[in-house]
Amino acid sequence: MKAVLVLEDGTYVEGIAFGAEKTVEGELVFNTSMTGYVEALTDPSYAGQILMMTYPLIGNYGVCREDFESDGVKVEGFVVRELCKEPSNWRSEMSVDELLREYDVPGIEGVDTRMLTKKIRIYGAMNAILAVGDDLDKEELIERAKKVTPITEKDLVDKVCVKEPKRFEAGGKLEVVLIDCGVKMSIVRQLLKREVNVTLVPYNYSAEKILDMDPDGVFVSNGPGDPARVKPTIESIRKLAGRVPMAGICLGHQLTALALGAKTFKLKFGHRGANQPVKDFETGRVFISSQNHSFAVDEKSLDGTGLEVTQINLNDHTVEGLRHKDFPLMTVQYHPEASPGPHDTYFFFDRYVEMLKEY
């Protein structure tokens, strides 16, 4: 069956459909990772976005549910150059086509992802329509693509977080409340591996309720969309900061900065991939990190917040790490829990556990 990808600038690309037979809309973004498409497809941070992989052959090692980062596929649509129909891997349980059909998400293959990626790099991430069907109206789709709601005007966190507290026992003595804005399960796994008991709570859980749970620390997760729209979490962080050791990853990093008075801004095309170089000022080392985000913290807005930069991105010098000068709080923009990798930055969780024990 035919599928088309239509961008807001009028770009109209025809390809072959896979996955669900439906029409979706969202912001088209690209990921440069060569592996990890299962983790990317199930990452809640991609809610509201159509994901395009720059690596040309996707699906060759199939799909294993053990690699899921959530309870299912979270992207709006999937764009690839070539889809492998018959995966070869002893762990594989199904193909990418079967995975997308199961979670009612459409895909398109046979398109020039190199051209599309270069276009996004030049002009920035664009709104798009991914439509499946043999009788599609080109002009109607182009007009519709121009009217897609920008991601800065969508409330996405509520769609991907838990609705009630959820507990994970590690058998340890340390208790952490993890504010779920769209958490990747690898974050929970890294904490459990360090014998930290985790209680997931919704993004709009109040600071008072969290303090009533008497945790040893609070953790703010990753998630989708514009951080400035996640006001309940910002308010909770503002009340919790300084009262309990805290850490944040990705969206959690941005929300923490906003809560303490800093500002965020939207990047031209974001950081999505497993090869982003990050320099750590404390050690002088450079780490290769996995990232997935559209927004960043404005370094110029940090004056008077009590926050200081601990790490930067060596590609564009954006803020990658923050800590507070006076109380136990640290955040990172990248994903230290990175699955399938790289694992250079696992030490972030060790530092957090040390902080919990110290306080």
Secondary structure, 3 states (H helix, E strand, C coil): CEEEEEECCCCEEEEEEEECCCCEEEEEEEECCCCCHHHHHCCHHHCCEEEEECCCEECCCCECHHHCCCCCCCCCEEECCEECCCCCCCCCCECHHHHHHHCCCEEEECCCHHHHHHHHHHHCCEEEEEEECCCCCHHHHHHHHHCCCCHHHCCCHHHHCCCCCEEECCCCCEEEEEEECCCCHHHHHHHHHCCEEEEEEECCCCHHHHHHCCCCEEEECCCCCCHHHCHHHHHHHHHHECCECEEEECHHHHHHHHHCCCCEEEEEEEEEEEEEEEEECCCCCEEEEEEEEEEEECHHHCCCCCEEEEEEECCCCCEEEEEECCCCEEEECCECCCCCCCCCCCHHHHHHHHHHHHC
